[in-house]
Amino acid sequence: MTRENGGKPPHAEAAKIATLTACERQVITLVGEGLRNKQIAQRLFISETTVRHHLTLIFRKLGVAERLELIMYAYRHGLAKIPAWGVIVGSPSKIALQVGGAAALSTCCTVTCSPRFSSRLTK
């Protein structure tokens, strides 16, 4: 049986998360809300370059390779809340965003993940 966090002990993930600064946590929250770098910069009153720098550090600290992987990690570990407007569902190779109420969910977009990302989700 594999753990939801990729087979790593829970304390290992907690240790990674503990290395994040307050500003990095804010960036993760805003990424989880679906904001782009320019919007994050405006919201936090910092430059887009600084946002990119924060994201580079976040990726390194958490061991994620791309923005989508960061979002999945953030939702899984409570660093960001799934927006009320939709949820991400799917298999490791295909992820869809579903919107609408519980009685009327519809898929508005689908993303096919690279094999590298898919394998990271199934570890």
Chimera marker file (.cmm) of the C-alpha trace (Angstrom):
<marker_set name="trace">
<marker id="1" x="0.000" y="0.000" z="0.000" r="1" g="1" b="0" radius="0.5"/>
<marker id="2" x="1.393" y="3.408" z="-0.934" r="1" g="1" b="0" radius="0.5"/>
<marker id="3" x="0.918" y="6.576" z="1.035" r="1" g="1" b="0" radius="0.5"/>
<marker id="4" x="-0.980" y="9.481" z="-0.515" r="1" g="1" b="0" radius="0.5"/>
<marker id="5" x="2.154" y="11.648" z="-0.308" r="1" g="1" b="0" radius="0.5"/>
<marker id="6" x="4.191" y="9.431" z="-2.628" r="1" g="1" b="0" radius="0.5"/>
<marker id="7" x="5.374" y="6.876" z="-0.078" r="1" g="1" b="0" radius="0.5"/>
<marker id="8" x="7.292" y="9.352" z="2.080" r="1" g="1" b="0" radius="0.5"/>
<marker id="9" x="6.683" y="9.392" z="5.831" r="1" g="1" b="0" radius="0.5"/>
<marker id="10" x="4.370" y="12.232" z="6.929" r="1" g="1" b="0" radius="0.5"/>
<marker id="11" x="7.121" y="13.869" z="9.006" r="1" g="1" b="0" radius="0.5"/>
<marker id="12" x="9.336" y="14.183" z="5.906" r="1" g="1" b="0" radius="0.5"/>
<marker id="13" x="6.656" y="16.249" z="4.156" r="1" g="1" b="0" radius="0.5"/>
<marker id="14" x="6.085" y="18.325" z="7.305" r="1" g="1" b="0" radius="0.5"/>
<marker id="15" x="9.811" y="19.060" z="7.419" r="1" g="1" b="0" radius="0.5"/>
<marker id="16" x="9.747" y="20.271" z="3.805" r="1" g="1" b="0" radius="0.5"/>
<marker id="17" x="6.719" y="22.466" z="4.455" r="1" g="1" b="0" radius="0.5"/>
<marker id="18" x="8.372" y="23.920" z="7.578" r="1" g="1" b="0" radius="0.5"/>
<marker id="19" x="11.176" y="25.327" z="5.382" r="1" g="1" b="0" radius="0.5"/>
<marker id="20" x="8.745" y="27.608" z="3.528" r="1" g="1" b="0" radius="0.5"/>
<marker id="21" x="8.747" y="31.306" z="4.371" r="1" g="1" b="0" radius="0.5"/>
<marker id="22" x="5.530" y="33.222" z="5.024" r="1" g="1" b="0" radius="0.5"/>
<marker id="23" x="5.798" y="34.892" z="1.605" r="1" g="1" b="0" radius="0.5"/>
<marker id="24" x="6.322" y="31.523" z="-0.120" r="1" g="1" b="0" radius="0.5"/>
<marker id="25" x="3.204" y="30.207" z="1.617" r="1" g="1" b="0" radius="0.5"/>
<marker id="26" x="1.247" y="33.240" z="0.356" r="1" g="1" b="0" radius="0.5"/>
<marker id="27" x="2.467" y="32.553" z="-3.189" r="1" g="1" b="0" radius="0.5"/>
<marker id="28" x="1.380" y="28.900" z="-2.907" r="1" g="1" b="0" radius="0.5"/>
<marker id="29" x="-2.068" y="29.946" z="-1.665" r="1" g="1" b="0" radius="0.5"/>
<marker id="30" x="-2.507" y="32.320" z="-4.608" r="1" g="1" b="0" radius="0.5"/>
<marker id="31" x="-1.253" y="29.740" z="-7.118" r="1" g="1" b="0" radius="0.5"/>
<marker id="32" x="-3.822" y="27.362" z="-5.628" r="1" g="1" b="0" radius="0.5"/>
<marker id="33" x="-6.513" y="29.971" z="-6.282" r="1" g="1" b="0" radius="0.5"/>
<marker id="34" x="-5.550" y="29.922" z="-9.950" r="1" g="1" b="0" radius="0.5"/>
<marker id="35" x="-3.735" y="33.254" z="-10.128" r="1" g="1" b="0" radius="0.5"/>
<marker id="36" x="-0.981" y="33.832" z="-12.673" r="1" g="1" b="0" radius="0.5"/>
<marker id="37" x="2.397" y="35.348" z="-11.790" r="1" g="1" b="0" radius="0.5"/>
<marker id="38" x="1.349" y="38.881" z="-12.788" r="1" g="1" b="0" radius="0.5"/>
<marker id="39" x="-1.785" y="38.676" z="-10.615" r="1" g="1" b="0" radius="0.5"/>
<marker id="40" x="0.210" y="37.282" z="-7.685" r="1" g="1" b="0" radius="0.5"/>
<marker id="41" x="2.728" y="40.113" z="-8.032" r="1" g="1" b="0" radius="0.5"/>
<marker id="42" x="-0.042" y="42.714" z="-8.004" r="1" g="1" b="0" radius="0.5"/>
<marker id="43" x="-1.773" y="41.125" z="-5.006" r="1" g="1" b="0" radius="0.5"/>
<marker id="44" x="1.455" y="40.915" z="-2.947" r="1" g="1" b="0" radius="0.5"/>
<marker id="45" x="2.914" y="44.237" z="-4.176" r="1" g="1" b="0" radius="0.5"/>
<marker id="46" x="6.065" y="42.556" z="-5.507" r="1" g="1" b="0" radius="0.5"/>
<marker id="47" x="7.539" y="42.186" z="-8.990" r="1" g="1" b="0" radius="0.5"/>
<marker id="48" x="6.838" y="39.267" z="-11.326" r="1" g="1" b="0" radius="0.5"/>
<marker id="49" x="10.549" y="38.469" z="-11.135" r="1" g="1" b="0" radius="0.5"/>
<marker id="50" x="10.237" y="38.087" z="-7.373" r="1" g="1" b="0" radius="0.5"/>
<marker id="51" x="7.214" y="35.799" z="-7.837" r="1" g="1" b="0" radius="0.5"/>
<marker id="52" x="9.245" y="33.624" z="-10.238" r="1" g="1" b="0" radius="0.5"/>
<marker id="53" x="12.106" y="33.569" z="-7.722" r="1" g="1" b="0" radius="0.5"/>
<marker id="54" x="9.717" y="32.456" z="-4.953" r="1" g="1" b="0" radius="0.5"/>
<marker id="55" x="8.310" y="29.727" z="-7.214" r="1" g="1" b="0" radius="0.5"/>
<marker id="56" x="11.796" y="28.448" z="-8.024" r="1" g="1" b="0" radius="0.5"/>
<marker id="57" x="12.584" y="28.190" z="-4.309" r="1" g="1" b="0" radius="0.5"/>
<marker id="58" x="9.199" y="26.585" z="-3.568" r="1" g="1" b="0" radius="0.5"/>
<marker id="59" x="9.690" y="23.970" z="-6.310" r="1" g="1" b="0" radius="0.5"/>
<marker id="60" x="13.132" y="23.142" z="-4.921" r="1" g="1" b="0" radius="0.5"/>
<marker id="61" x="12.032" y="22.991" z="-1.280" r="1" g="1" b="0" radius="0.5"/>
<marker id="62" x="8.970" y="20.823" z="-1.939" r="1" g="1" b="0" radius="0.5"/>
<marker id="63" x="10.537" y="18.652" z="-4.629" r="1" g="1" b="0" radius="0.5"/>
<marker id="64" x="8.004" y="19.511" z="-7.327" r="1" g="1" b="0" radius="0.5"/>
<marker id="65" x="8.881" y="20.201" z="-10.944" r="1" g="1" b="0" radius="0.5"/>
<marker id="66" x="6.042" y="22.329" z="-12.296" r="1" g="1" b="0" radius="0.5"/>
<marker id="67" x="3.126" y="24.545" z="-11.354" r="1" g="1" b="0" radius="0.5"/>
<marker id="68" x="0.428" y="21.864" z="-11.721" r="1" g="1" b="0" radius="0.5"/>
<marker id="69" x="2.405" y="19.528" z="-9.490" r="1" g="1" b="0" radius="0.5"/>
<marker id="70" x="2.716" y="22.355" z="-6.935" r="1" g="1" b="0" radius="0.5"/>
<marker id="71" x="-1.059" y="22.876" z="-6.980" r="1" g="1" b="0" radius="0.5"/>
<marker id="72" x="-1.715" y="19.166" z="-6.414" r="1" g="1" b="0" radius="0.5"/>
<marker id="73" x="0.863" y="19.115" z="-3.585" r="1" g="1" b="0" radius="0.5"/>
<marker id="74" x="-0.653" y="22.235" z="-2.005" r="1" g="1" b="0" radius="0.5"/>
<marker id="75" x="-4.185" y="20.794" z="-2.045" r="1" g="1" b="0" radius="0.5"/>
<marker id="76" x="-2.974" y="17.459" z="-0.698" r="1" g="1" b="0" radius="0.5"/>
<marker id="77" x="-1.027" y="19.010" z="2.193" r="1" g="1" b="0" radius="0.5"/>
<marker id="78" x="-3.382" y="21.834" z="3.146" r="1" g="1" b="0" radius="0.5"/>
<marker id="79" x="-1.242" y="24.669" z="1.775" r="1" g="1" b="0" radius="0.5"/>
<marker id="80" x="-4.096" y="25.815" z="-0.473" r="1" g="1" b="0" radius="0.5"/>
<marker id="81" x="-7.826" y="25.238" z="-0.545" r="1" g="1" b="0" radius="0.5"/>
<marker id="82" x="-9.616" y="23.886" z="-3.587" r="1" g="1" b="0" radius="0.5"/>
<marker id="83" x="-11.546" y="26.843" z="-5.023" r="1" g="1" b="0" radius="0.5"/>
<marker id="84" x="-15.332" y="26.770" z="-4.598" r="1" g="1" b="0" radius="0.5"/>
<marker id="85" x="-15.707" y="27.126" z="-8.367" r="1" g="1" b="0" radius="0.5"/>
<marker id="86" x="-14.337" y="23.683" z="-9.142" r="1" g="1" b="0" radius="0.5"/>
<marker id="87" x="-12.339" y="20.607" z="-8.308" r="1" g="1" b="0" radius="0.5"/>
<marker id="88" x="-9.547" y="18.790" z="-10.078" r="1" g="1" b="0" radius="0.5"/>
<marker id="89" x="-10.310" y="15.150" z="-10.775" r="1" g="1" b="0" radius="0.5"/>
<marker id="90" x="-8.839" y="12.425" z="-12.919" r="1" g="1" b="0" radius="0.5"/>
<marker id="91" x="-6.228" y="9.793" z="-13.360" r="1" g="1" b="0" radius="0.5"/>
<marker id="92" x="-2.485" y="10.389" z="-13.123" r="1" g="1" b="0" radius="0.5"/>
<marker id="93" x="-2.252" y="10.805" z="-16.903" r="1" g="1" b="0" radius="0.5"/>
<marker id="94" x="-5.303" y="13.017" z="-17.382" r="1" g="1" b="0" radius="0.5"/>
<marker id="95" x="-6.666" y="15.669" z="-15.045" r="1" g="1" b="0" radius="0.5"/>
<marker id="96" x="-9.933" y="17.539" z="-15.543" r="1" g="1" b="0" radius="0.5"/>
<marker id="97" x="-11.369" y="20.585" z="-13.838" r="1" g="1" b="0" radius="0.5"/>
<marker id="98" x="-15.027" y="20.137" z="-13.019" r="1" g="1" b="0" radius="0.5"/>
<marker id="99" x="-17.266" y="23.100" z="-12.318" r="1" g="1" b="0" radius="0.5"/>
<marker id="100" x="-20.809" y="23.529" z="-11.100" r="1" g="1" b="0" radius="0.5"/>
<marker id="101" x="-22.862" y="22.300" z="-8.172" r="1" g="1" b="0" radius="0.5"/>
<marker id="102" x="-22.776" y="18.730" z="-6.933" r="1" g="1" b="0" radius="0.5"/>
<marker id="103" x="-25.872" y="17.885" z="-8.981" r="1" g="1" b="0" radius="0.5"/>
<marker id="104" x="-24.546" y="19.400" z="-12.200" r="1" g="1" b="0" radius="0.5"/>
<marker id="105" x="-20.797" y="18.911" z="-12.486" r="1" g="1" b="0" radius="0.5"/>
<marker id="106" x="-19.460" y="19.384" z="-15.980" r="1" g="1" b="0" radius="0.5"/>
<marker id="107" x="-15.919" y="19.170" z="-17.268" r="1" g="1" b="0" radius="0.5"/>
<marker id="108" x="-14.721" y="22.515" z="-18.590" r="1" g="1" b="0" radius="0.5"/>
<marker id="109" x="-11.161" y="21.558" z="-19.456" r="1" g="1" b="0" radius="0.5"/>
<marker id="110" x="-8.874" y="18.552" z="-19.514" r="1" g="1" b="0" radius="0.5"/>
<marker id="111" x="-5.097" y="18.442" z="-19.202" r="1" g="1" b="0" radius="0.5"/>
<marker id="112" x="-3.034" y="15.513" z="-20.390" r="1" g="1" b="0" radius="0.5"/>
<marker id="113" x="0.017" y="15.208" z="-18.151" r="1" g="1" b="0" radius="0.5"/>
<marker id="114" x="3.495" y="14.338" z="-19.258" r="1" g="1" b="0" radius="0.5"/>
<marker id="115" x="4.679" y="10.798" z="-18.416" r="1" g="1" b="0" radius="0.5"/>
<marker id="116" x="7.200" y="12.315" z="-15.976" r="1" g="1" b="0" radius="0.5"/>
<marker id="117" x="4.432" y="14.078" z="-14.023" r="1" g="1" b="0" radius="0.5"/>
<marker id="118" x="2.137" y="11.045" z="-14.188" r="1" g="1" b="0" radius="0.5"/>
<marker id="119" x="4.815" y="8.821" z="-12.657" r="1" g="1" b="0" radius="0.5"/>
<marker id="120" x="5.334" y="11.323" z="-9.815" r="1" g="1" b="0" radius="0.5"/>
<marker id="121" x="1.616" y="11.190" z="-8.969" r="1" g="1" b="0" radius="0.5"/>
<marker id="122" x="1.571" y="7.397" z="-8.778" r="1" g="1" b="0" radius="0.5"/>
<marker id="123" x="4.688" y="6.923" z="-6.643" r="1" g="1" b="0" radius="0.5"/>
<link id1="1" id2="2" r="1" g="1" b="0" radius="0.2"/>
<link id1="2" id2="3" r="1" g="1" b="0" radius="0.2"/>
<link id1="3" id2="4" r="1" g="1" b="0" radius="0.2"/>
<link id1="4" id2="5" r="1" g="1" b="0" radius="0.2"/>
<link id1="5" id2="6" r="1" g="1" b="0" radius="0.2"/>
<link id1="6" id2="7" r="1" g="1" b="0" radius="0.2"/>
<link id1="7" id2="8" r="1" g="1" b="0" radius="0.2"/>
<link id1="8" id2="9" r="1" g="1" b="0" radius="0.2"/>
<link id1="9" id2="10" r="1" g="1" b="0" radius="0.2"/>
<link id1="10" id2="11" r="1" g="1" b="0" radius="0.2"/>
<link id1="11" id2="12" r="1" g="1" b="0" radius="0.2"/>
<link id1="12" id2="13" r="1" g="1" b="0" radius="0.2"/>
<link id1="13" id2="14" r="1" g="1" b="0" radius="0.2"/>
<link id1="14" id2="15" r="1" g="1" b="0" radius="0.2"/>
<link id1="15" id2="16" r="1" g="1" b="0" radius="0.2"/>
<link id1="16" id2="17" r="1" g="1" b="0" radius="0.2"/>
<link id1="17" id2="18" r="1" g="1" b="0" radius="0.2"/>
<link id1="18" id2="19" r="1" g="1" b="0" radius="0.2"/>
<link id1="19" id2="20" r="1" g="1" b="0" radius="0.2"/>
<link id1="20" id2="21" r="1" g="1" b="0" radius="0.2"/>
<link id1="21" id2="22" r="1" g="1" b="0" radius="0.2"/>
<link id1="22" id2="23" r="1" g="1" b="0" radius="0.2"/>
<link id1="23" id2="24" r="1" g="1" b="0" radius="0.2"/>
<link id1="24" id2="25" r="1" g="1" b="0" radius="0.2"/>
<link id1="25" id2="26" r="1" g="1" b="0" radius="0.2"/>
<link id1="26" id2="27" r="1" g="1" b="0" radius="0.2"/>
<link id1="27" id2="28" r="1" g="1" b="0" radius="0.2"/>
<link id1="28" id2="29" r="1" g="1" b="0" radius="0.2"/>
<link id1="29" id2="30" r="1" g="1" b="0" radius="0.2"/>
<link id1="30" id2="31" r="1" g="1" b="0" radius="0.2"/>
<link id1="31" id2="32" r="1" g="1" b="0" radius="0.2"/>
<link id1="32" id2="33" r="1" g="1" b="0" radius="0.2"/>
<link id1="33" id2="34" r="1" g="1" b="0" radius="0.2"/>
<link id1="34" id2="35" r="1" g="1" b="0" radius="0.2"/>
<link id1="35" id2="36" r="1" g="1" b="0" radius="0.2"/>
<link id1="36" id2="37" r="1" g="1" b="0" radius="0.2"/>
<link id1="37" id2="38" r="1" g="1" b="0" radius="0.2"/>
<link id1="38" id2="39" r="1" g="1" b="0" radius="0.2"/>
<link id1="39" id2="40" r="1" g="1" b="0" radius="0.2"/>
<link id1="40" id2="41" r="1" g="1" b="0" radius="0.2"/>
<link id1="41" id2="42" r="1" g="1" b="0" radius="0.2"/>
<link id1="42" id2="43" r="1" g="1" b="0" radius="0.2"/>
<link id1="43" id2="44" r="1" g="1" b="0" radius="0.2"/>
<link id1="44" id2="45" r="1" g="1" b="0" radius="0.2"/>
<link id1="45" id2="46" r="1" g="1" b="0" radius="0.2"/>
<link id1="46" id2="47" r="1" g="1" b="0" radius="0.2"/>
<link id1="47" id2="48" r="1" g="1" b="0" radius="0.2"/>
<link id1="48" id2="49" r="1" g="1" b="0" radius="0.2"/>
<link id1="49" id2="50" r="1" g="1" b="0" radius="0.2"/>
<link id1="50" id2="51" r="1" g="1" b="0" radius="0.2"/>
<link id1="51" id2="52" r="1" g="1" b="0" radius="0.2"/>
<link id1="52" id2="53" r="1" g="1" b="0" radius="0.2"/>
<link id1="53" id2="54" r="1" g="1" b="0" radius="0.2"/>
<link id1="54" id2="55" r="1" g="1" b="0" radius="0.2"/>
<link id1="55" id2="56" r="1" g="1" b="0" radius="0.2"/>
<link id1="56" id2="57" r="1" g="1" b="0" radius="0.2"/>
<link id1="57" id2="58" r="1" g="1" b="0" radius="0.2"/>
<link id1="58" id2="59" r="1" g="1" b="0" radius="0.2"/>
<link id1="59" id2="60" r="1" g="1" b="0" radius="0.2"/>
<link id1="60" id2="61" r="1" g="1" b="0" radius="0.2"/>
<link id1="61" id2="62" r="1" g="1" b="0" radius="0.2"/>
<link id1="62" id2="63" r="1" g="1" b="0" radius="0.2"/>
<link id1="63" id2="64" r="1" g="1" b="0" radius="0.2"/>
<link id1="64" id2="65" r="1" g="1" b="0" radius="0.2"/>
<link id1="65" id2="66" r="1" g="1" b="0" radius="0.2"/>
<link id1="66" id2="67" r="1" g="1" b="0" radius="0.2"/>
<link id1="67" id2="68" r="1" g="1" b="0" radius="0.2"/>
<link id1="68" id2="69" r="1" g="1" b="0" radius="0.2"/>
<link id1="69" id2="70" r="1" g="1" b="0" radius="0.2"/>
<link id1="70" id2="71" r="1" g="1" b="0" radius="0.2"/>
<link id1="71" id2="72" r="1" g="1" b="0" radius="0.2"/>
<link id1="72" id2="73" r="1" g="1" b="0" radius="0.2"/>
<link id1="73" id2="74" r="1" g="1" b="0" radius="0.2"/>
<link id1="74" id2="75" r="1" g="1" b="0" radius="0.2"/>
<link id1="75" id2="76" r="1" g="1" b="0" radius="0.2"/>
<link id1="76" id2="77" r="1" g="1" b="0" radius="0.2"/>
<link id1="77" id2="78" r="1" g="1" b="0" radius="0.2"/>
<link id1="78" id2="79" r="1" g="1" b="0" radius="0.2"/>
<link id1="79" id2="80" r="1" g="1" b="0" radius="0.2"/>
<link id1="80" id2="81" r="1" g="1" b="0" radius="0.2"/>
<link id1="81" id2="82" r="1" g="1" b="0" radius="0.2"/>
<link id1="82" id2="83" r="1" g="1" b="0" radius="0.2"/>
<link id1="83" id2="84" r="1" g="1" b="0" radius="0.2"/>
<link id1="84" id2="85" r="1" g="1" b="0" radius="0.2"/>
<link id1="85" id2="86" r="1" g="1" b="0" radius="0.2"/>
<link id1="86" id2="87" r="1" g="1" b="0" radius="0.2"/>
<link id1="87" id2="88" r="1" g="1" b="0" radius="0.2"/>
<link id1="88" id2="89" r="1" g="1" b="0" radius="0.2"/>
<link id1="89" id2="90" r="1" g="1" b="0" radius="0.2"/>
<link id1="90" id2="91" r="1" g="1" b="0" radius="0.2"/>
<link id1="91" id2="92" r="1" g="1" b="0" radius="0.2"/>
<link id1="92" id2="93" r="1" g="1" b="0" radius="0.2"/>
<link id1="93" id2="94" r="1" g="1" b="0" radius="0.2"/>
<link id1="94" id2="95" r="1" g="1" b="0" radius="0.2"/>
<link id1="95" id2="96" r="1" g="1" b="0" radius="0.2"/>
<link id1="96" id2="97" r="1" g="1" b="0" radius="0.2"/>
<link id1="97" id2="98" r="1" g="1" b="0" radius="0.2"/>
<link id1="98" id2="99" r="1" g="1" b="0" radius="0.2"/>
<link id1="99" id2="100" r="1" g="1" b="0" radius="0.2"/>
<link id1="100" id2="101" r="1" g="1" b="0" radius="0.2"/>
<link id1="101" id2="102" r="1" g="1" b="0" radius="0.2"/>
<link id1="102" id2="103" r="1" g="1" b="0" radius="0.2"/>
<link id1="103" id2="104" r="1" g="1" b="0" radius="0.2"/>
<link id1="104" id2="105" r="1" g="1" b="0" radius="0.2"/>
<link id1="105" id2="106" r="1" g="1" b="0" radius="0.2"/>
<link id1="106" id2="107" r="1" g="1" b="0" radius="0.2"/>
<link id1="107" id2="108" r="1" g="1" b="0" radius="0.2"/>
<link id1="108" id2="109" r="1" g="1" b="0" radius="0.2"/>
<link id1="109" id2="110" r="1" g="1" b="0" radius="0.2"/>
<link id1="110" id2="111" r="1" g="1" b="0" radius="0.2"/>
<link id1="111" id2="112" r="1" g="1" b="0" radius="0.2"/>
<link id1="112" id2="113" r="1" g="1" b="0" radius="0.2"/>
<link id1="113" id2="114" r="1" g="1" b="0" radius="0.2"/>
<link id1="114" id2="115" r="1" g="1" b="0" radius="0.2"/>
<link id1="115" id2="116" r="1" g="1" b="0" radius="0.2"/>
<link id1="116" id2="117" r="1" g="1" b="0" radius="0.2"/>
<link id1="117" id2="118" r="1" g="1" b="0" radius="0.2"/>
<link id1="118" id2="119" r="1" g="1" b="0" radius="0.2"/>
<link id1="119" id2="120" r="1" g="1" b="0" radius="0.2"/>
<link id1="120" id2="121" r="1" g="1" b="0" radius="0.2"/>
<link id1="121" id2="122" r="1" g="1" b="0" radius="0.2"/>
<link id1="122" id2="123" r="1" g="1" b="0" radius="0.2"/>
</marker_set>
